[in-house]
Amino acid sequence: MDICPTSALFRAPNGVVDFDDNSCIGCKGCMNACPYDAIYINPETNTANKCNFCNHRVEVGLEPSCVVVCPTHSIKVVDFDDADNEALGILRREHLAVRSPEQGTAPKVYYRGADEASLDPLRTAIRGDGLIWADVTPDHPTPPTDEADLIARTTYTTAHITTWKAKVSGYLVTKAIAAGIMFFASLMVLLGHADQTAKVGFVPGLLGALFLLVTGILLVADLKKPTRFHLVLTRGNTSSWLVRGAYILGIYAVSLGGWLLAALIESSQILSVLAVPVAVLAACTAGYTAFLFGQCEGRDLWQSRILLPMLLVQAVAAGGSVWLISDVLVGMPEPTVVRWITIGALTASGILVLLEVFGDHSPHVAMAVRSMTRGDQRKLFLTGVLGGLILPIILLAGSLLFDSAATTLSFVAGASALVGMWSYEHSYVLAGQSVPLS
Amino acid sequence: MSDTSESRYLGDDSFYKNPSPNAGLTNYPPHDQWHNWTELDAKAWPQRVERHYRLIPTTCFNCEAACGLVAYVDRDTGEVTKFEGNPEHPASRGRNCAKGPATLNQVNDSERILFPLKRIGERGGGDWEQITWDQALDEIGARIRTALLEDRRDEIMYHVGRPGEDGYTERVLQGWGIDGHNSHTNICSSNARIGYQSWMGHDRPSSDYANAEVIFLISSHLEAGHYFNPHAQRIIEAQEKGATVICVDPRLSNTGSKADHWLPAWPGTEPFLLLALVRLLLENGTWERDFVRRWTNWETYLAKTRPDLEVKFELLERALLDEYEQYTPERAEYVTGVPAEQLREIASVIGAHPTKFASHNWRAAGAGNLGGWQTARCLFFLNVLTGSVGTIGGTSGNGWNKFKPNAPLGAQKIEHWNEMSWPREYPLSYHEMSILLPHFLNERRGKLDTYFTRVYNPVWTNPDGFSWIEALLDPSKVECHVALTPTWSETALFADYVLPMGVGSERHDLASFETHAGRWIGFRQPVMRRFAELEGKSIDNDSRTHEFNPGEVWEENEFWMDLSWRIDPDGTLGVREHFESRSNPGKPMSVDEYYGRIFAEEVPGLAEAAAAANQTALEFMRDRGAFAVPTDSYLPYERVVDPASVEDCVRDNDGVFRKPGTAGLFDGSEEAFAETSLSPLGDGSPAVEIDGEIKEGFPTPSKKLELYSTTLADWGWPEYATPTWIPSHVHWEDLDLDGDERILLPTFRIPTLIHTRSANSKWLNEISHRHPLWIHPEDAEKLNIGENQLVRITTRLGHFVIQAWRTEGIRPGVVAASHHMGRWRTGQDQGRSWSNGRADIQNDGTTWELSRRGGMDAYPSDDPDSERIWWSDTGVHQNLTFAVQPDPVSGMQCWHQRVRVTPAEDGDSYGDVLVDTAKSREAYLEWLSKTRPAPGPHGLRRPLWYARPLKPTAEAYRLS
């Protein structure tokens, strides 16, 4: 519930995690936060729904529908407050399994007599001949069938739609640019270029604002209920990094406004004053997504400690790339410094990617990483590494060596880095969601 | 809706009497609040929006179990919001499988047929015009009137799929005086019926699972068996108490996986396995000697099979051990593939739990195999040996646990014999030889003037569907075909009239089934009609259910009433009097009067219960939907009979009291033909003397359990008079298993679908729409069939193409695909039904080809869900490629197929079906030649004591 920006998902007084269609904005954050993949978008309402234990029935003293209908009374209600409750008795007498206890959700759905294979989605796969009674679609995530740890096959399961796709990957890149460009702008002020209010103030400020706007548009467009965007502010759940992120983006936007204003009135003093705060806000803008992804408890790949430094160096690389592209068009200050820093940021990114890929992983993360490096996201990942890291590093190194071609090489390097970054982000976003949870 | 509140979780304790979840939840609204029940709207939640309902009970119309449903009718919108279980129902006890609540889909299906349709253009051409019900009734009524006037009674045929009702329509046909009933029994249960009936007279088992200690299932009862929901409840209940569950199935069904023993015997060897258990019980001495002595016809057994022995009970064990000498566990291991040790273990478990052995076979091995009727016969042998017949925890006969009240309207005697349904080649068939109808028409044994198919889809469901299409396309064979159906079916496509009939909540019916140790009667009712009545609309003798149903959807009861009226408007045919109201003479009897009289007069205990509730019996049933008929379920055959009541009887040498004028004393004389009246069940002998006491006994000729069936012996099958194994037509030793020959199991059900009846349910078809061919990986390797690869299955008539699904959950040597999928339609927009793929049918002489034109797609309709269809598979229609294979004794279609399994060939596409109907004829004639035709003793067409729908007069049994 932490991730839900509007508290549409909430814990009811009786302990059930319930939802409210009227306040859901359809951000799908909860779908990534749920380690059981138990949340879905209701196509009638475009809002997130889940089993709420039929709380509207419980409220009037009725058992949930699945309990009532079950021919063999195989579904029972545990009432922890009723010492005479039959299911509670079973629970106290026998050791019953739960799903994904390592997620720390203290689950209250217990399975009696269930085989491990039916509770661990990583150890059972849909084979090539599909499901027993239903079609298999790309929305049926499954471990690769050559996975070594498989102990059973999945013969029936439901679809789980990948919720965050290109718009989210795009948002990561546009936000990195919006943040990174201002890192360089602030740096230029600190390096003494504050008097170039047009190129240090106006151009990066405008670019930053533009990409921040695109970031905002992508965020809103990704909502299943975009017209309810304002609820993030009016009903904001402050423990949600979606809400905190919105605040950060908002404050950052204000600071960019100040920066642009300073540039327009050609006040190098104001730029000097703003440089450090703007850089800090840019870092917050770049980095907060690590905490947002961290709230996505269902996506262990995104729980990585590498994500925060990764987002920061990516922002620097993205900012550098745009700076160098701008350099071709308008001639920006200190391109060589920017080249060096960008090479550094790209190299750091590369090291972080290596750490991500070759680090110690839980089975879940290992499967997600395999999806990136060898699985369905392989092409995106390779494009990200080759086009987004290696090629730009080589081109930028070339630009440092060959003065005459420096701007052109930097331009190509910047463009390649940005495209590659999107490709990598996209592989990362999709791979994170590729691991079946139920 | 009312009282919209913005707040969530007010914790307002005053709202309901019992609002606190911690005070314990209840499963159903208390019955006294059903007329005014308030719940909170699920979609509006957590806002508290109240919905005010009337809860109106009815009965599910999907599978045969007839579970109770409760319709929640919103008092503000006047619409059914949902169906839940009926806690008042003694069998289903408020619980349901997926198919019950899915009734809502069937009511609201955007493609259901709402108006009567009449064909324009060629039959099967797909063009229809909407007509009025008046026109339909007039035209069809006139046809039937003419046929009756011209004494072409056999040309009127009512062909019913699963009836889902008890007796109503049979009485209609009796009212018309025709032997025109045809059923689906021989694609379903003939073998099981004759297996059970040959022991105890009752043709269905009624197992007391809840109290059993050993449960032996030749079925997949936990997911799909006959009466799946009521049975599964009780099987699991017993298992929780420690019962051992044994399941015989070549396929690892859900039931197999829940069982303590899963025995994947070779198909058709099940009787061998069971007789090996019989032999072990005898060898171990763990059999109930006294029960067998008292209640089997062992004297006849010894006298007939062992003339060398004295007729002494002590010698029975020796005679049985001699008869079953070859059925050793080791031999059984070879024949069935089930390890000898496991059989020994199971025999010791069975032997340790006398009188508490509950068993069941209905379809499965029974329906699959030539001689499959011996499966039920050998299975029930275990009940007999363990004394578990009609005991607490044993298996009883359906007749004791099913309640069928008398109708309040009379009927004509049926004085002729319809050979189109009851051909002389099959004197013992249970029941009509319906699968052979197209072949009989083809041989010009007769023609049909008016042929009703009623929620019956033989083109799709029966074997040899292209022969059905050929027959239905020929107006000289079928002059007029009337399809009574809620939805489009492959058969309705070839009708002249398509008349829309109601689904489970839109019709009146009575149902009662032997689901457990107890008797009940369930009432299906049109819930919107009842709702209108409760809301104050007056319902009188002229009211009709269609006024309250969607569109112009009728209910069958009123259709038959009004049709009968038009057949005989002036009463000169002697038909009308059997449909006339008693309270409103000159008018047809209304459903209220019909059921009101039954409930008030014919159901023991009901009038008293209603009086106690201060209601009429009809109101009582309309409010509850079901009634537990008081009964003493156990040991009914042990009931003592008053000697005074058998004073007019003749006591024969075996102690049976035989009543003059019944089949028990039939001697073939002219007087006997003229004067014998036939009982629905048994030969009319009321009692038998056991150890000096006069007892009710069993409805068999011997009044005992028939270890030796004199009827089978006398009617041409002496070698099968005792429980025996008959090698199946798919017996594994006869197959080229080293080559590509395998056994195909095409019959099994899954829990979420029910034949073609559940097609019009979006929920059910979203859950299941694919049925790949189960094949063991060993077989797949041998036959070069990869994962998901297309496979060509070649049958005697042709072939079909399906996808492989490699699984260890099936015995090597056997392949299987559920029969549920493979539905098709020929038009673009008609009968998509969430499950039916578009098909092209090509015909050239006797060659027929069906090919798929894509699968299921999303499409726009009144229901937004039709645009959300995400699946495309619709399966493969297997049954088209199966020949008719009627068991020569029971008439059962022997469904298992001897097939060749090969990788698909060039040009094969998924779902292709190719059939040569000339080969159908060859197969028909070959299986026909296995029969031993009537006449039997006394020149009869059929044993007089055998059950039969519309039992005619004894005279009609005479084969002249």
Chai-1 contact restraints between the chains, C-beta under 6 A:
chainA,res_idxA,chainB,res_idxB,connection_type,confidence,min_distance_angstrom,max_distance_angstrom,comment,restraint_id
A,A12,B,Y9,contact,1.0,0.0,6.0,A-B,restraint_1
A,P13,B,Y9,contact,1.0,0.0,6.0,A-B,restraint_2
A,N14,B,P21,contact,1.0,0.0,6.0,A-B,restraint_3
A,D20,B,P46,contact,1.0,0.0,6.0,A-B,restraint_4
A,H56,B,L40,contact,1.0,0.0,6.0,A-B,restraint_5
A,H56,B,A42,contact,1.0,0.0,6.0,A-B,restraint_6
A,H56,B,W45,contact,1.0,0.0,6.0,A-B,restraint_7
A,V58,B,P21,contact,1.0,0.0,6.0,A-B,restraint_8
A,E59,B,L40,contact,1.0,0.0,6.0,A-B,restraint_9
A,V60,B,Y16,contact,1.0,0.0,6.0,A-B,restraint_10
A,G61,B,Y16,contact,1.0,0.0,6.0,A-B,restraint_11
A,G61,B,N18,contact,1.0,0.0,6.0,A-B,restraint_12
A,G61,B,L25,contact,1.0,0.0,6.0,A-B,restraint_13
A,G61,B,T26,contact,1.0,0.0,6.0,A-B,restraint_14
A,E63,B,L25,contact,1.0,0.0,6.0,A-B,restraint_15
A,E63,B,N27,contact,1.0,0.0,6.0,A-B,restraint_16
A,V68,B,N27,contact,1.0,0.0,6.0,A-B,restraint_17
A,V69,B,N96,contact,1.0,0.0,6.0,A-B,restraint_18
A,P71,B,R95,contact,1.0,0.0,6.0,A-B,restraint_19
A,P71,B,N229,contact,1.0,0.0,6.0,A-B,restraint_20
A,P71,B,A232,contact,1.0,0.0,6.0,A-B,restraint_21
A,P71,B,Q233,contact,1.0,0.0,6.0,A-B,restraint_22
A,T72,B,A232,contact,1.0,0.0,6.0,A-B,restraint_23
A,T72,B,Q233,contact,1.0,0.0,6.0,A-B,restraint_24
A,T72,B,I236,contact,1.0,0.0,6.0,A-B,restraint_25
A,D81,B,N22,contact,1.0,0.0,6.0,A-B,restraint_26
A,G128,B,E787,contact,1.0,0.0,6.0,A-B,restraint_27
A,G128,B,N788,contact,1.0,0.0,6.0,A-B,restraint_28
A,D129,B,E787,contact,1.0,0.0,6.0,A-B,restraint_29
A,D129,B,N788,contact,1.0,0.0,6.0,A-B,restraint_30
A,D129,B,W805,contact,1.0,0.0,6.0,A-B,restraint_31
A,D129,B,R806,contact,1.0,0.0,6.0,A-B,restraint_32
A,W133,B,S768,contact,1.0,0.0,6.0,A-B,restraint_33
A,W133,B,R770,contact,1.0,0.0,6.0,A-B,restraint_34
A,A134,B,R770,contact,1.0,0.0,6.0,A-B,restraint_35
A,D135,B,W871,contact,1.0,0.0,6.0,A-B,restraint_36
A,D135,B,D873,contact,1.0,0.0,6.0,A-B,restraint_37
